Amino acid sequence: MKARVRAGLSRFLPRKTFQGDYEPGFAAELMHKDLGLALNLGKEERVPLPLGALSHQIFAHLLSLGLGKKDTGVIFKVMEDLLGIQIPLFKGHPSLNLSAGQI
């Protein structure tokens, strides 16, 4: 059952993000907290986590922008703004239509 739930989330989360839906699923502030916990554990165990540290800093930036309550997918919007690019949204693409059975 757990594998099925994870597989469902892996299909759902990108769709949610690429439809421009940043309403809470898993809040950015919770991701920031969890990344901090992981970094603390890595430090205790003397395991370097450079990408974890970078991600923690990016999520700290999201919090500083007041986006902590938004879904973690809001990172795409913030990165678009920082890089001056636009990731196309796929709101009308048929493969992204969600039904209750897919969630």
N, C-alpha and C positions, 0 to 999 in steps of 0.2 A: 504493500500500500504506500509506503513512504516514497519508493522510487516513482510511483505513478504521480504522487503529489508534486515531487520535484520536477518531473518531466512536464507536468502541466504548468508549473510556474515558469519554467524556462521558455515555454511558448508564449505565455501570457505577458510577462514583464517587458520583453522587447516590443511587443505590439502596443502595450500601454504607452510606453515611452515614445515610440515612433508615431503615435497618433497625437502627440503633444499633450498627453494627459499626465499632469504632474500632481494630481490630487493624491493624498496619502495612500500608500499601499504599505511601504516600509519607509518611515520618515528618515530624512537625511540626518536629523539630530541623533537618531538611534544608530545609524551607520557610523557616525563620528564617534559615538561612545564605544561601540563594539570594536572599531579599529584601534581606539586608545587602549582597550583591554588587551587586544592581541599584541600591540606593541609593548605593553608592560610585561606580558608573559614572555615575549621574545627577549626582552632585556634581561629578565630574571634567568632565563635559560641560555643566555649568550648566543642567541640566534639572530642574525641580522635580517631585517625585514624592510629593505629599502623601498620597495614598491608600496608596502603597507604604510610606511612613513609618508610617502608622497601622497597617497590617497587620503590619509588623515589630514594633511595640510589642505588638500583641495576641499574636503568636506568642512574644514574649519572656515575656509573662504565662503562656502555656501551659507554657513551659520552667520557669518559677519554680514552677509547680504540679506539676512532675515528670511532665509529659505529653509530653515530647519524643520518646519512642519510639512514641507512638500515631500513628495516621493523622491527616493534616491535618484530616479531617472532625470530629475531636474539638472543633474550634473551635465547632461548633454546640452541643455540650453545655456548654462553658464560657460561651458567650454566654447560653444558657438560664439558667444559674445566676446570672450577673451581672445579667440583666434580670428575673429572677423569673418567667419564662414557661416554657412547655413546647411544643416543636415536636412534633406527633404523629408517632409512628413508624408505618411502613406495613408491618410484618412480614407481615401476612396478605393484603396486596393482590395480586391475581393478576398485575398488570402488573410487579411487582417480583420475580417468581420468576426466578432466574438459572439458565441452563444453560451448560455449557462452551462452546457455540458463540457465546454472547453476550458472553463475556469477552474 
